Amino acid sequence: MAKKAAKKAKKAAPKKAAKKAKKAARKPNAAFMAALTPSAALAEVVGSKPLPRTQIIKKIWDYIKKNKLQDNKNRRMINADAKLLTVFAGKKQVSMFELAKIVGKHAK
Protein backbone atom coordinates (compact mmCIF):
# COMPACT_ATOMS: atom_id res chain seq x y z
CA MET A 1 0.00 0.00 0.00
CA ALA A 2 2.93 2.33 0.67
CA LYS A 3 4.11 1.79 -2.93
CA LYS A 4 0.73 2.88 -4.33
CA ALA A 5 0.76 6.03 -2.20
CA ALA A 6 4.28 6.83 -3.40
CA LYS A 7 3.24 6.39 -7.07
CA LYS A 8 0.22 8.66 -6.58
CA ALA A 9 2.44 11.26 -4.93
CA LYS A 10 4.80 11.15 -7.93
CA LYS A 11 1.90 11.56 -10.36
CA ALA A 12 0.41 14.42 -8.38
CA ALA A 13 3.75 16.24 -8.16
CA PRO A 14 4.03 19.00 -10.75
CA LYS A 15 6.14 17.99 -13.70
CA LYS A 16 8.95 20.14 -14.87
CA ALA A 17 7.91 21.80 -18.05
CA ALA A 18 10.65 21.50 -20.58
CA LYS A 19 10.99 24.98 -21.91
CA LYS A 20 11.74 25.00 -25.57
CA ALA A 21 13.95 27.73 -26.87
CA LYS A 22 11.79 30.28 -28.59
CA LYS A 23 12.16 30.06 -32.34
CA ALA A 24 13.19 33.14 -34.21
CA ALA A 25 10.44 34.69 -36.30
CA ARG A 26 10.27 33.21 -39.80
CA LYS A 27 12.00 35.30 -42.38
CA PRO A 28 10.11 35.70 -45.64
CA ASN A 29 11.78 34.25 -48.70
CA ALA A 30 13.60 37.03 -50.52
CA ALA A 31 12.40 35.73 -53.89
CA PHE A 32 8.78 36.34 -52.89
CA MET A 33 9.54 39.84 -51.68
CA ALA A 34 11.37 41.02 -54.82
CA ALA A 35 9.36 43.63 -56.69
CA LEU A 36 8.23 42.45 -60.12
CA THR A 37 6.95 44.62 -62.94
CA PRO A 38 3.61 43.35 -64.30
CA SER A 39 3.01 43.03 -68.04
CA ALA A 40 0.60 45.44 -69.74
CA ALA A 41 -2.25 42.89 -69.55
CA LEU A 42 -1.67 42.19 -65.85
CA ALA A 43 -1.20 45.90 -65.12
CA GLU A 44 -4.85 46.49 -66.04
CA VAL A 45 -5.84 44.29 -63.10
CA VAL A 46 -3.18 44.99 -60.43
CA GLY A 47 -1.72 48.35 -61.45
CA SER A 48 1.51 49.20 -63.21
CA LYS A 49 3.92 49.79 -60.33
CA PRO A 50 6.32 46.97 -59.34
CA LEU A 51 4.97 44.70 -56.57
CA PRO A 52 6.12 41.54 -54.80
CA ARG A 53 4.65 38.29 -56.15
CA THR A 54 2.55 37.85 -53.00
CA GLN A 55 0.92 41.26 -53.44
CA ILE A 56 0.22 40.59 -57.12
CA ILE A 57 -1.64 37.39 -56.24
CA LYS A 58 -3.52 39.22 -53.46
CA LYS A 59 -4.61 42.00 -55.84
CA ILE A 60 -5.76 39.46 -58.42
CA TRP A 61 -7.88 37.76 -55.74
CA ASP A 62 -9.29 41.12 -54.66
CA TYR A 63 -10.27 41.78 -58.30
CA ILE A 64 -11.81 38.30 -58.64
CA LYS A 65 -13.89 38.70 -55.48
CA LYS A 66 -14.92 42.28 -56.28
CA ASN A 67 -16.21 41.26 -59.71
CA LYS A 68 -17.64 37.91 -58.51
CA LEU A 69 -15.60 35.89 -61.00
CA GLN A 70 -15.27 32.75 -58.87
CA ASP A 71 -17.40 29.94 -60.31
CA ASN A 72 -20.52 29.32 -58.19
CA LYS A 73 -20.57 25.53 -58.51
CA ASN A 74 -16.84 24.81 -58.44
CA ARG A 75 -15.23 27.48 -56.25
CA ARG A 76 -11.73 26.42 -57.37
CA MET A 77 -12.37 27.75 -60.85
CA ILE A 78 -12.07 31.39 -61.88
CA ASN A 79 -14.15 32.74 -64.75
CA ALA A 80 -12.39 35.31 -66.93
CA ASP A 81 -13.84 38.69 -67.78
CA ALA A 82 -12.47 40.94 -70.55
CA LYS A 83 -9.39 42.00 -68.56
CA LEU A 84 -8.55 38.54 -67.23
CA LEU A 85 -9.09 36.88 -70.60
CA THR A 86 -5.86 38.43 -71.89
CA VAL A 87 -4.01 37.48 -68.69
CA PHE A 88 -5.30 33.89 -68.87
CA ALA A 89 -4.08 33.55 -72.50
CA GLY A 90 -7.59 33.35 -73.94
CA LYS A 91 -8.90 30.68 -71.53
CA LYS A 92 -12.41 31.41 -70.30
CA GLN A 93 -11.85 29.52 -67.03
CA VAL A 94 -8.73 28.62 -65.04
CA SER A 95 -8.10 26.84 -61.77
CA MET A 96 -6.99 28.87 -58.75
CA PHE A 97 -3.90 26.66 -58.62
CA GLU A 98 -2.80 27.98 -62.01
CA LEU A 99 -2.63 31.59 -60.78
CA ALA A 100 1.00 31.39 -59.66
CA LYS A 101 2.02 29.98 -63.03
CA ILE A 102 0.11 32.72 -64.85
CA VAL A 103 1.67 35.44 -62.69
CA GLY A 104 5.10 33.98 -63.45
CA LYS A 105 4.46 34.52 -67.17
CA HIS A 106 3.19 38.08 -66.77
CA ALA A 107 5.58 39.51 -64.16
CA LYS A 108 9.29 40.07 -64.63
C-alpha positions in Angstrom: 0.0 0.0 0.0 2.9 2.3 0.7 4.1 1.8 -2.9 0.7 2.9 -4.3 0.8 6.0 -2.2 4.3 6.8 -3.4 3.2 6.4 -7.1 0.2 8.7 -6.6 2.4 11.3 -4.9 4.8 11.1 -7.9 1.9 11.6 -10.4 0.4 14.4 -8.4 3.7 16.2 -8.2 4.0 19.0 -10.7 6.1 18.0 -13.7 8.9 20.1 -14.9 7.9 21.8 -18.1 10.6 21.5 -20.6 11.0 25.0 -21.9 11.7 25.0 -25.6 14.0 27.7 -26.9 11.8 30.3 -28.6 12.2 30.1 -32.3 13.2 33.1 -34.2 10.4 34.7 -36.3 10.3 33.2 -39.8 12.0 35.3 -42.4 10.1 35.7 -45.6 11.8 34.2 -48.7 13.6 37.0 -50.5 12.4 35.7 -53.9 8.8 36.3 -52.9 9.5 39.8 -51.7 11.4 41.0 -54.8 9.4 43.6 -56.7 8.2 42.4 -60.1 7.0 44.6 -62.9 3.6 43.4 -64.3 3.0 43.0 -68.0 0.6 45.4 -69.7 -2.2 42.9 -69.5 -1.7 42.2 -65.9 -1.2 45.9 -65.1 -4.9 46.5 -66.0 -5.8 44.3 -63.1 -3.2 45.0 -60.4 -1.7 48.4 -61.4 1.5 49.2 -63.2 3.9 49.8 -60.3 6.3 47.0 -59.3 5.0 44.7 -56.6 6.1 41.5 -54.8 4.7 38.3 -56.1 2.6 37.8 -53.0 0.9 41.3 -53.4 0.2 40.6 -57.1 -1.6 37.4 -56.2 -3.5 39.2 -53.5 -4.6 42.0 -55.8 -5.8 39.5 -58.4 -7.9 37.8 -55.7 -9.3 41.1 -54.7 -10.3 41.8 -58.3 -11.8 38.3 -58.6 -13.9 38.7 -55.5 -14.9 42.3 -56.3 -16.2 41.3 -59.7 -17.6 37.9 -58.5 -15.6 35.9 -61.0 -15.3 32.8 -58.9 -17.4 29.9 -60.3 -20.5 29.3 -58.2 -20.6 25.5 -58.5 -16.8 24.8 -58.4 -15.2 27.5 -56.3 -11.7 26.4 -57.4 -12.4 27.7 -60.8 -12.1 31.4 -61.9 -14.2 32.7 -64.8 -12.4 35.3 -66.9 -13.8 38.7 -67.8 -12.5 40.9 -70.6 -9.4 42.0 -68.6 -8.5 38.5 -67.2 -9.1 36.9 -70.6 -5.9 38.4 -71.9 -4.0 37.5 -68.7 -5.3 33.9 -68.9 -4.1 33.5 -72.5 -7.6 33.3 -73.9 -8.9 30.7 -71.5 -12.4 31.4 -70.3 -11.8 29.5 -67.0 -8.7 28.6 -65.0 -8.1 26.8 -61.8 -7.0 28.9 -58.7 -3.9 26.7 -58.6 -2.8 28.0 -62.0 -2.6 31.6 -60.8 1.0 31.4 -59.7 2.0 30.0 -63.0 0.1 32.7 -64.9 1.7 35.4 -62.7 5.1 34.0 -63.4 4.5 34.5 -67.2 3.2 38.1 -66.8 5.6 39.5 -64.2 9.3 40.1 -64.6 
